[in-house]
Amino acid sequence: MQTDNKIPDSLKKQLKGYEAALLRTESLLTFCAAFSFMLLSFFLGFGSDRLWNTTPTVRLLIILLGISPFIYYLFRWGQHWIWKRRTVLDLAKQIQSHHRQLGDRLLGAIELADSDHSDEHISEELQIAAIQKIAEQAAKCDFKKDVDRKRPTRALAIVVLLCSLVGILFYIVPDAFNNAFSRWSNPLSSISRFTFTILGIMPEEKIVPVSEEFDLKCKLDPASRWKPKNLAYNLENSDSGTAPFDKNNEAELKFAGISKVSNLNIVAGDTDASVKIKPVQRPSLKMLSAEITFPKYIQRPLLTQEVNGGGVSLLKGSTFMLKGTVSRELKSAVIKFSESSQNKKISTKYAKFATGVLNADKSGKIELNWIDKHKLLPSEPYELKIAVIEDRAPSVECPGLTSFTAMLIDESLKIKIRAEDDYGIKMVDAEYYIESTDGKKSNATEVETVSLSAGKHTDVRLNSSFTFSPELMSIPEKSLVVLNGITNDFYPNRKVSKSVIHRIYILSHAQHAKIIQDRLDRIMSQLEDLIRREKESLTQTDKISKLENKELSKQKATDKITDQKMREASESKELKRMIAQGMKMMKEALRNRKFPDKTLSEWSKLLEQMQNMSNNEMKDVVSGLRNAQSNKQRKKDLEKSMEAQRKMIAKMKKILKKMDDSLKSLTVDNFVNRLRKEAKKENDITENIKKMMKDIVGLSIDELPAKFKKQYFEQITTHKSVTKNAREIKAELTAFFVRTRIEKYKTVVDAMEKEKMDKALIAIKKSLDVNHTGASMIDSKKLADNFNKWADIIGKSGDKKSGQGGGKGGGDSEIDMEVLLAMLRIIQGEQNIRDKTRALEQVKNKKTEYKEKSERVADQQNDLFRLLETIKQKIKCPKIKKMLTLAGEAMEDAEEMLSKPQTDLETIAAETEVIERLSGAFQQSCKDSKSQQGAQMMSMLMQMITQKGGEGKGGLKPGQGGGGFSNDPNARFTGADFKKNEGERTVDQTGGTGAAVKLPEEYKSAIEAFYRKTRVR
């Protein structure tokens, strides 16, 4: 306070007292106000925490609301009492507000006492006197009483009240108090809010499946002091509501699926929580593979196979491991087997899993399940079907080979064998055996195996082939060969697998000739029917031509002419079919090297004449009738047609006569050949016994040495065949005489009766059965002589021969036809030799047998060479002769190599050269032939022969190589089950159409196949 000496001490004392009282009051008010605002700020923070989780920003604002008044009051107090302390004048002004008059005077006195404001016209004494007087008046008043004492009291009461409330709060809820004070005093801290309601631990973020219903469980903490009955929730952009707490203080919230991130706010009592709901796709399987380890015997590397379609096939005995990749990092994965209800954990790494090694013992199901890092499961467990398969036996077949095939003994058949197996083929072989035909019961002979190809573990398919050659395999004619392919895989102790059985009947040349003869006989019958129909047609045409001109011009006559034309057109097609049938029969006849060349030549001429007739007379007949349909001069056109028809009928009659003569001659030749064949068999028996005689004479059958026993029984078997065949020839001769009335056939039958052939056959059998060598040799020789004598009787030129009725063919034309046929036969023979050469390579390891058979083929090559040399003598063209010479040189090379023996590609190349040279010579001969019609027929025959070559058998064009004609299987058919067929089994021979003979059903089927094969549709 400013003091001045002019102010009396009493007044100064009064003013100091007033100042001190004012200081006390204002200090107390300042403290109470500041402290009250601070307490109110605390109460505001405490209350806010009860209602919600006060954020640090709000807490900061709350404490600022408390601190700001505190600072303000402190600042104001400091301003009044520290840095801007009140002056005497300020005190006087405050006193003036309480004492109006006294205050005015006191204010005036203090102003007067202020030296700065004193008036220079007023004396100092006067000023002092005036001030003194005012001091005396003021002494009567107590300025301290003017200070307001109620406000501090009220302020202090408020502070006490607030402090009391604070104390009560601290006493009642110390935890809440302390938590609120800590949060209030440190507003920016992360101190959690104390609540009377305490929820269990709630996640900050919850991952849920996209667009799928989900739930969230909220549980009150056991330490919760306030346990409300419900809680309120609100899911952003979705659902809101309340949920009750159950007796376990747990509330379950259920929500519909969401597709985007949303916040879930939960309020329970005085607490709340917020959870971010994040929808994601469920973890899905991206890739699954199986690492398969095969059993040791398979010898295959580890196989990694991608699993598709929910299943995998495994070989029994294998082990495997499943490896997969999921769309999200995994927390765990399990596997469950169908036979177990337990889940088994499997290893995981990031988004991949592996099951470990599993055994493929039996089929079943495997269930794979996984949990990703968000604890989400897949939509459903992945179910994998495990198919455990047995290592099945391999399959084998002979593609292209029918169930029943027939072939000539000197032909070859290339047989393909194909084996398949999923896990490797060990080998492919063929096996066959010969079915016996001489007893009532079918007894299979020893099974022969042909080793073909060895396979590897990696071969799932193995193709092989071999050439089946009855002649080289020492299979006799009229045998039924049962053949099948065999194979095996690498499965331990597996039995071999076999293909279906294929039966191959080995035709004799006589049987084959008989088939051809019967078919030619059928063609002759068809020609006879055609002549009859043409006569009827001629009669009908003649009736039409004799109509009156008026009647002849009517539509009715036109219709009759049309019918005749259509009939003749049909007959023209029939004639062409007959020619085609004849050509096919010639092709079949060329296969049979024992079929008479004379008959082939005769029939080629007859077919040529039929072809000329089809192109000329038959064409004129149809043309005349066609003209008669439209022209007005119908009589003239009909006469022309009838004239052509009469010429055609006359020619057909001549051809029919020549056919009949040719077939009769063929029958004679067949009987002669058959008798001589049986004579040779009996002579062979005599010679063979003669060779063994010194070692076996006087011994019983059982006592025969082992090395001769088999040979001796072969003689017995041969004689049984002679007995059967001789009786068949006798029966057929009898029947043929009845049909043809040719006397010499009866002469032979009478001679057989006179010589007691049947008894002789029985006597030889008895001698052989007891090893009476001398008697059997004498009787066999005598019977052989008789067979030859009877053959001479049949073959003598007492009857008309078909060769005499061939007509005038035209000199060089006939020679050309015979040459062309001979060339075709040589080509076919050379192809057969080439097939046999290939077959010999299969038995190359059997040195003794290989050499012997190769020499036999060399002899056949020599026979063809001699035939070729004979043909060359009939050829005048130097160019063709040169081609044949070159072919002969290649034949000699082939023969030399076969004799070594050598059957490799070099030999086959020489044989192929022969075929190509002969093919070129044949084509050139056709061009140079004087009979172009016959040459065309020979070219057609060549085409027919080369149309059905087997694998590796192309045409006969130079550079392409030749092809066999005899190894094509016949049409498919099924014979009887010969293994179960019992009873009499006699086989028909050829020659005539005598007494009916019984033929095993399977042989009938085989032979009938040839009929079907040679039939022209």
Secondary structure, DSSP 8 states (H G I E B T S, - for coil): ----TTS-HHHHHHHHHHHHHHHHHHHHHHHHHHHHHHHHHHHHHHHHHHHS---HHHHHHHHHHHHHHHHHHHHHHHIIIIIT---HHHHHHHHHTT-HHHHHHHHHHHHHH-TTT--TTS-HHHHHHHHHHHHHHHTTS-GGGGS--HHHHHHHHHHHHHHHHHHHHHHH-HHHHHHHHHHHHSTTS------SS-B----SEEEEETTS-EEEEEEB-TT-S---SEEEEEETTS-EEEEE--TTSEEEEEE---SS-EEEEEEETTEEEEEEEEEE----EEEEEEEEE--GGG----EEEE--TTEEEEETT-EEEEEEEESS-EEEEEEEETT----EEEEEETTEEE---EE--S-EEEEEEEEETT----SS-EEEEEEEE-----EEE-TT--SEEEEETT--EEEEEEEE-TT-EEEEEEEEEEE--SSSS--B---EEEEEEE--TT-SEEEEEEEE-TTTTT--TT-EEEEEEEEEESSTT---EE---EEEEEE-HHHHHHHHHHHHHHHHHHHHHHHHHHHHHHHHHHHHHTS-HHHHTSHHHHHHHHHHHHHHHHHHHHHHHHHHHHHHHHHHHHH-TTS-HHHHHHHHHHHHHHHHHHHTHHHHHHHHHHHHHH-S-HHHHHHHHHHHHHHHHHHHHHHHHHHHHHHHHHHHHHHHHHHHHHHHHHHHHHHHHHHHHHHHTT--GGGS-HHHHHHHHHHHHHHHHHHHHHHHHHHHHHHHHHHH--HHHHHHHHHHHHTTHHHHHHHHHHHHHTT-HHHHHHHHHHHHHHHHHHHHHHHSTTS--GGGGS----THHHHHHHHHHHHHHHHHHHHHHHHHHHHHHHTTTSHHHHHHHHHHHHHHHHHHHHHHHHHHHH---HHHHHHHHHHHHHHHHHHHHHHTT--SHHHHHHHHHHHHHHHHHHHHHHHH-S-HHHHHHHHHHHHHHHHT--TT---SSTTT----SS-----------TTT--S-------SSS-S-----HHHHHHHHHHHHHH---
